[in-house]
Structure formats: structure tokens, C-alpha cells
Amino acid sequence: MATTSEPGLSETRIHEVLSNDRRRMAIEFLQDGDLTLRELSERIAEAETGESPPPRNIRQSAYVSLQQTHIPKLVELGIVDYDDESKIVTLAEAGDVTVYMEVVPEGELSWSEYYAALAALGLVLMIAVVVEVPIISAVGAPVLASLVFAVLGGSAVYQRWSQEN
């Protein structure tokens, strides 16, 4: 899990750090385990180009920017540790920045939007029961509320499971 060892690292500072695609991808890839700087640069270059293997110039660009800019900044903030000899990059062990990293592909819902929509659906269904909309009020509030809560609970379990795997 991504971390910070500086207790006063502000939310604004975290957002600033994560605003750079390469830093964000570095943290994301390191969640799967330690990587050498070369492995990390290759994974980032592959993600940027969609090619496997990525072009040499993109791999080199990613390596240099990680080595000279991004890794030093993440080390300074206590988000990652870097061993200069082995060139291994590791997530640090203190606070959590991954909570700020929900990456949602364009055109898809984030989990927070999904839960808000589910809450809105539940509210609309309860209003429909109160105003006696024919089919919905026949089903009844207890059944509809149970369905909404079942979907909510199932979604939370699925979200937790998908984030751990």
C-alpha cells in the first residue's frame, strides 16, 4: 500500500504529487511489489504507448524522468524508498496515499458515483412507494429497501475484493 512517512503531508500536496501521470503510475505499479528502476520505467513506457515492448526512446525517457525527478520527489515526501545501489524502488510503510488514487477510465463511473446513484435509486423507489406508483407500491417498501441494501452490501464486498486482487 502506498504510504507517506511525513505526518503533516497535506491533501493538497498529495494531489500535487499524484497530478503527474508518471508518479501516479509508479505508485500504482509499486502496489504489486518492489521493482527495479528499469522494470518500473519499462512498465510506465508500456502503459504510455500501449506497445509491448515499448519503443526504446520512450523507455529511456521514462527511466531518466523517474531517476532525476519523480523518484527523488517521492523519496523526499516519504512515499517510496529507493536503494541507489540495487536500483530497487519500494513503497514506504507510513501513511496512505492510495485513497487518493481511484483511477476511473473515461466514460465509466467511479465507486463514489456508483454508490451515490444507488442511494438516489433507493430514495426514488421509497418516494414512488409513498406516492403510490402502481407497480412499485405493490412491491412494497420493505422488499425494495431490502433489494437496495442487498445490492449495496454486495457492491461493497465486490469493491473490497477487487481492490485486494
PAZAPA-4460 file (N, C-alpha, C; in steps of 0.05 Angstrom, whole numbers, plus 32768, in hexadecimal, padded with zeros to 4 digits):
% residues 165
    n_x    n_y    n_z   ca_x   ca_y   ca_z    c_x    c_y    c_z   seq   type   mol
   8011   7FE8   8000   8000   8000   8000   8012   8019   8000     1      M     A
   800B   802D   7FF0   801B   8045   7FEF   801A   8055   8008     2      A     A
   8030   8061   8010   8031   806D   802A   8041   8087   802A     3      T     A
   803F   8096   8040   804F   80AD   8045   8059   80AC   8061     4      T     A
   8072   80B3   8066   807C   80B2   8081   807B   80CE   808E     5      S     A
   8074   80E2   807E   8072   80FD   8089   8056   8101   8093     6      E     A
   8052   8103   80AE   8037   8105   80B8   8027   811D   80AF     7      P     A
   8035   8133   80A8   8027   814B   80A0   8022   814E   8082     8      G     A
   8026   8139   8073   8022   813A   8056   8005   8141   8050     9      L     A
   8001   8159   8045   7FE5   8162   8041   7FD8   8155   8029    10      S     A
   7FBE   8155   8029   7FAE   814B   8013   7FB5   8159   7FF9    11      E     A
   7FB9   8173   7FFB   7FC1   8183   7FE4   7FDB   817A   7FD8    12      T     A
   7FEE   8175   7FEA   8009   816B   7FE1   8007   8150   7FD4    13      R     A
   7FF6   813E   7FE0   7FF2   8124   7FD4   7FE6   8126   7FB9    14      I     A
   7FD2   8137   7FB5   7FC6   813B   7F9B   7FDA   8146   7F87    15      H     A
   7FEB   8158   7F90   8000   8163   7F7F   8013   814D   7F76    16      E     A
   801B   813C   7F88   802D   8125   7F81   801F   8113   7F6D    17      V     A
   8006   810D   7F72   7FF7   80FA   7F61   7FED   8106   7F47    18      L     A
   7FF1   8120   7F44   7FE8   812D   7F2B   7FFA   8126   7F13    19      S     A
   8011   811B   7F19   8023   8113   7F03   801E   80F6   7EFD    20      N     A
   801A   80F0   7EE3   8013   80D5   7EDB   8029   80C1   7EE2    21      D     A
   8042   80C7   7EDE   8058   80B4   7EE3   805A   80AE   7F01    22      R     A
   8057   80C3   7F12   8059   80BD   7F2F   8041   80AC   7F38    23      R     A
   8029   80B2   7F2D   8012   80A3   7F34   8015   8086   7F2B    24      R     A
   801E   8082   7F12   8022   8067   7F08   8037   8058   7F19    25      M     A
   804D   8066   7F21   8062   8059   7F31   8056   804F   7F4B    26      A     A
   8046   805F   7F58   803A   8056   7F71   8027   803F   7F6C    27      I     A
   8017   8041   7F57   8004   802B   7F50   8013   8011   7F4B    28      E     A
   8028   8012   7F3A   8037   7FF9   7F34   8046   7FEE   7F4D    29      F     A
   804F   7FFF   7F5E   805D   7FF6   7F76   804A   7FE9   7F8B    30      L     A
   8030   7FED   7F88   801D   7FDF   7F99   801E   7FC1   7F96    31      Q     A
   8028   7FB8   7F7E   802B   7F9B   7F79   8044   7F90   7F84    32      D     A
   8057   7FA1   7F8E   8070   7F98   7F99   8087   7FA9   7F8F    33      G     A
   809E   7FA5   7F9B   80B6   7FB4   7F95   80BE   7FAF   7F78    34      D     A
   80CA   7FC4   7F6C   80D3   7FC3   7F50   80EE   7FD1   7F4E    35      L     A
   80FE   7FC8   7F3B   8116   7FD7   7F36   810E   7FF0   7F26    36      T     A
   811F   8004   7F26   8119   801C   7F17   8114   8016   7EF9    37      L     A
   8124   8004   7EEE   8121   7FFC   7ED2   8106   7FEE   7ECE    38      R     A
   80FE   7FDB   7EDF   80E4   7FCE   7EDC   80CD   7FE2   7EDE    39      E     A
   80D0   7FF4   7EF1   80BB   8009   7EF4   80B9   801A   7EDC    40      L     A
   80CF   8023   7ED1   80CF   8034   7EB9   80C4   8025   7EA1    41      S     A
   80C9   800B   7E9F   80BE   7FFC   7E88   80A0   7FF9   7E8B    42      E     A
   8096   7FF4   7EA3   8079   7FF1   7EA7   806B   800C   7EA1    43      R     A
   8077   8022   7EA9   806B   803C   7EA4   806B   8042   7E86    44      I     A
   8082   803C   7E79   8084   8041   7E5C   806F   8030   7E4D    45      A     A
   806B   8017   7E56   8057   8006   7E49   803B   8011   7E4D    46      E     A
   8035   801B   7E65   801B   8026   7E6B   8016   8040   7E5A    47      A     A
   802B   804F   7E56   8029   8068   7E47   8024   8063   7E29    48      E     A
   8032   804F   7E1F   8030   804A   7E02   801C   8035   7DFA    49      T     A
   8016   8023   7E0C   8005   800C   7E05   8013   7FF7   7DF5    50      G     A
   802E   7FFA   7DF3   803E   7FE7   7DE3   804F   7FD6   7DF6    51      E     A
   8052   7FBC   7DEE   8063   7FAA   7DFE   8076   7F9B   7DEC    52      S     A
   808F   7FA0   7DED   809C   7FB4   7DFE   8099   7FD0   7DF3    53      P     A
   809A   7FE4   7E05   8098   7FFF   7DFB   80B1   8008   7DEC    54      P     A
   80AF   801D   7DDC   80C6   8027   7DCE   80DD   802F   7DE1    55      P     A
   80F5   802B   7DD8   810D   8030   7DE9   810D   804D   7DF3    56      R     A
   8107   8060   7DE2   8109   807C   7DEA   80F4   8083   7E00    57      N     A
   80DD   8076   7E00   80C9   807B   7E15   80D3   806E   7E2F    58      I     A
   80DE   8055   7E2D   80E9   8048   7E45   80FF   8059   7E52    59      R     A
   8110   8064   7E40   8126   8075   7E4A   811C   808F   7E56    60      Q     A
   8108   809B   7E4A   80FC   80B3   7E55   80F0   80AE   7E70    61      S     A
   80E1   8098   7E73   80D5   8091   7E8C   80EA   808C   7EA2    62      A     A
   80FF   807E   7E9A   8115   8078   7EAD   8122   8091   7EB7    63      Y     A
   8129   80A3   7EA5   8137   80BC   7EAD   8125   80CD   7EBE    64      V     A
   810C   80D0   7EB6   80FA   80E1   7EC6   80F5   80D5   7EE2    65      S     A
   80F3   80BB   7EE3   80EF   80AE   7EFE   8108   80B3   7F0F    66      L     A
   8120   80AD   7F03   8139   80AF   7F12   813F   80CB   7F1B    67      Q     A
   813A   80DF   7F0A   8143   80FA   7F10   812D   810B   7F1E    68      Q     A
   8114   8104   7F1A   80FF   8116   7F24   80EB   8108   7F37    69      T     A
   80DE   80F3   7F2C   80C7   80E8   7F3A   80CE   80D8   7F53    70      H     A
   80E1   80C6   7F51   80E9   80B5   7F68   80F4   80C7   7F7E    71      I     A
   8107   80D9   7F78   8110   80EB   7F8E   80FA   80FA   7F9C    72      P     A
   80E6   8104   7F8D   80D0   8112   7F99   80C0   80FF   7FAB    73      K     A
   80BA   80E7   7FA2   80AB   80D4   7FB2   80BB   80CA   7FCA    74      L     A
   80D5   80C9   7FC8   80E6   80C2   7FDF   80E6   80D8   7FF3    75      V     A
   80E9   80F1   7FEA   80E9   8109   7FFB   80CF   810A   800C    76      E     A
   80B9   8103   8000   809F   8104   800D   8099   80EB   801E    77      L     A
   80AB   80D7   801D   80A8   80BF   802D   8094   80AC   8021    78      G     A
   808D   80AF   8007   8079   809D   7FFB   8086   8084   7FF1    79      I     A
   809F   8086   7FE7   80AE   806E   7FDF   80CA   806E   7FEB    80      V     A
   80D7   8057   7FEB   80F3   8054   7FF3   8102   804B   7FDA    81      D     A
   811B   8055   7FD7   812B   804E   7FC0   8146   8046   7FC8    82      Y     A
   8150   802F   7FC0   816B   8026   7FC6   817C   802C   7FAE    83      D     A
   818E   803F   7FB1   819F   8048   7F9B   81B1   8032   7F8F    84      D     A
   81BA   8020   7FA0   81CB   800A   7F97   81BC   7FF6   7F86    85      E     A
   81A7   7FEB   7F91   8198   7FD6   7F83   8184   7FE2   7F6F    86      S     A
   817F   7FFC   7F71   816B   800A   7F60   814F   7FFF   7F64    87      K     A
   8149   7FF6   7F7D   812E   7FEB   7F83   811D   8001   7F90    88      I     A
   8105   8004   7F86   80F2   8017   7F90   80DC   8008   7F9F    89      V     A
   80D6   8011   7FB7   80C3   8004   7FC9   80B0   8019   7FD5    90      T     A
   8097   8012   7FD8   8084   8024   7FE6   808C   8025   8003    91      L     A
   808B   803D   800F   8092   8041   802B   807C   8035   803C    92      A     A
   8080   8035   8056   806D   8027   8069   805C   8039   807B    93      E     A
   805A   8053   8076   804C   8064   808A   802F   806A   8082    94      A     A
   8028   8082   8079   800C   808A   8073   8003   8080   8058    95      G     A
   7FEA   8085   8051   7FDE   8079   8039   7FD7   808F   8024    96      D     A
   7FE2   808D   800B   7FDA   809F   7FF6   7FC8   8092   7FE1    97      V     A
   7FC5   8077   7FE3   7FB5   8069   7FCF   7F98   8071   7FD0    98      T     A
   7F8F   807B   7FE7   7F74   8083   7FEA   7F6D   809A   7FD6    99      V     A
   7F82   80A8   7FCD   7F7E   80BE   7FBA   7F82   80B5   7F9D   100      Y     A
   7F86   809C   7F98   7F8E   8092   7F7E   7F79   8083   7F6E   101      M     A
   7F60   8086   7F75   7F4C   8078   7F66   7F4D   8081   7F48   102      E     A
   7F56   806F   7F38   7F59   8075   7F1B   7F41   8069   7F0D   103      V     A
   7F32   807A   7F00   7F19   8071   7EF2   7F1D   8077   7ED5   104      V     A
   7F1B   8062   7EC4   7F1C   8066   7EA7   7F06   8079   7E9E   105      P     A
   7F0C   8089   7E89   7EF9   809C   7E7F   7EDF   808F   7E77   106      E     A
   7EC9   809B   7E7F   7EAF   8090   7E78   7EA5   807B   7E8C   107      G     A
   7EB4   8075   7EA1   7EAB   8062   7EB5   7EA6   8070   7ECF   108      E     A
   7E96   8063   7EE1   7E90   806F   7EFB   7EA5   8068   7F0F   109      L     A
   7EAB   807B   7F21   7EBC   8075   7F38   7EAA   8067   7F4C   110      S     A
   7EB7   805A   7F60   7EA7   804D   7F75   7E96   8061   7F84   111      W     A
   7EA0   8079   7F89   7E91   808D   7F98   7E78   8095   7F87   112      S     A
   7E7B   8098   7F6D   7E64   809E   7F5C   7E50   8087   7F5C   113      E     A
   7E5A   806F   7F5B   7E49   8057   7F5B   7E38   8056   7F75   114      Y     A
   7E45   805A   7F8C   7E37   805A   7FA5   7E23   8071   7FA8   115      Y     A
   7E2A   8088   7F9D   7E17   809F   7F9D   7DFF   8098   7F8C   116      A     A
   7E03   808C   7F75   7DED   8085   7F63   7DDB   8070   7F71   117      A     A
   7DE8   805D   7F7F   7DD8   8048   7F8D   7DC7   8054   7FA3   118      L     A
   7DD3   8068   7FB1   7DC4   8076   7FC6   7DAC   8085   7FBA   119      A     A
   7DB1   8092   7FA3   7D9C   80A1   7F96   7D86   808F   7F8C   120      A     A
   7D8D   8077   7F82   7D7A   8064   7F79   7D68   805B   7F91   121      L     A
   7D75   8055   7FA7   7D66   804D   7FBF   7D53   8063   7FC8   122      G     A
   7D5B   807C   7FC8   7D4A   8092   7FCF   7D33   8095   7FBC   123      L     A
   7D38   8093   7FA2   7D23   8095   7F8E   7D0E   807E   7F92   124      V     A
   7D18   8066   7F97   7D06   804F   7F9C   7CF5   8054   7FB4   125      L     A
   7D00   805E   7FCA   7CF0   8063   7FE2   7CDB   8079   7FDD   126      M     A
   7CE3   808E   7FCE   7CCF   80A3   7FC7   7CB9   8097   7FB6   127      I     A
   7CC1   8086   7FA3   7CAD   8079   7F92   7C99   8068   7FA2   128      A     A
   7CA2   805B   7FB8   7C90   804C   7FC9   7C7D   805F   7FD8   129      V     A
   7C88   8075   7FE2   7C78   8089   7FF1   7C63   8095   7FDF   130      V     A
   7C69   809C   7FC7   7C55   80A9   7FB5   7C45   8094   7FA6   131      V     A
   7C49   807B   7FAD   7C3A   8064   7FA3   7C3B   8061   7F84   132      E     A
   7C53   8060   7F7A   7C57   805A   7F5D   7C4F   803C   7F5B   133      V     A
   7C3D   8036   7F48   7C30   801B   7F47   7C42   8003   7F4B   134      P     A
   7C53   7FFC   7F3A   7C63   7FE3   7F3D   7C76   7FE4   7F54   135      I     A
   7C83   7FFB   7F58   7C97   7FFE   7F6D   7C8B   7FFC   7F88   136      I     A
   7C75   800A   7F8D   7C68   8009   7FA7   7C5C   7FEE   7FAD   137      S     A
   7C55   7FDE   7F99   7C4B   7FC3   7F9D   7C61   7FB1   7FA8   138      A     A
   7C7A   7FB6   7FA0   7C90   7FA6   7FAA   7C95   7FAC   7FC7   139      V     A
   7C93   7FC5   7FCF   7C96   7FCD   7FEB   7CB1   7FD7   7FF3   140      G     A
   7CB1   7FE9   8006   7CCA   7FF5   800F   7CDE   7FE1   801B   141      A     A
   7CD4   7FCE   802C   7CE8   7FBB   8038   7CF7   7FAB   8023   142      P     A
   7CE9   7FA1   800F   7CF6   7F91   7FFB   7D09   7FA2   7FEA   143      V     A
   7D01   7FBA   7FE2   7D12   7FCB   7FD2   7D2B   7FD4   7FE2   144      L     A
   7D27   7FDB   7FFC   7D3D   7FE3   800D   7D50   7FCC   8010   145      A     A
   7D46   7FB4   8014   7D57   7F9C   8017   7D68   7F98   7FFE   146      S     A
   7D5B   7F9B   7FE6   7D6A   7F98   7FCD   7D81   7FAD   7FCB   147      L     A
   7D7A   7FC6   7FD1   7D8E   7FDB   7FCF   7DA5   7FD5   7FE3   148      V     A
   7D9F   7FCD   7FFB   7DB4   7FC7   800F   7DC4   7FAE   8007   149      F     A
   7DB7   7F9B   7FFA   7DC6   7F83   7FF1   7DD9   7F8B   7FDB   150      A     A
   7DD0   7F9B   7FC8   7DE2   7FA5   7FB3   7DF9   7FB5   7FBF   151      V     A
   7DF3   7FC6   7FD2   7E07   7FD7   7FDF   7E1C   7FC5   7FED   152      L     A
   7E13   7FB2   7FFC   7E25   7FA0   800A   7E36   7F8F   7FF7   153      G     A
   7E29   7F85   7FE3   7E37   7F75   7FCF   7E4C   7F86   7FC0   154      G     A
   7E45   7F9E   7FBA   7E58   7FB0   7FAC   7E70   7FB7   7FBE   155      S     A
   7E6B   7FBB   7FD7   7E81   7FC1   7FEA   7E94   7FA9   7FEC   156      A     A
   7E89   7F91   7FEE   7E99   7F79   7FEF   7EA9   7F76   7FD5   157      V     A
   7E9C   7F7A   7FBE   7EAA   7F78   7FA5   7EC0   7F8D   7FA2   158      Y     A
   7EBB   7FA5   7FAA   7ECF   7FBB   7FA9   7EE7   7FB3   7FBA   159      Q     A
   7EE2   7FAA   7FD2   7EF8   7FA3   7FE4   7F08   7F8C   7FD8   160      R     A
   7EFA   7F78   7FCE   7F08   7F61   7FC1   7F18   7F69   7FA9   161      W     A
   7F0D   7F7A   7F98   7F1B   7F82   7F7F   7F33   7F94   7F86   162      S     A
   7F33   7FA3   7F9B   7F49   7FB4   7FA2   7F60   7FA4   7FAF   163      Q     A
   7F59   7F8D   7FBB   7F6E   7F7C   7FC7   7F7B   7F6A   7FB3   164      E     A
   7F6E   7F65   7F9C   7F79   7F53   7F87   7F83   7F62   7F70   165      N     A
***
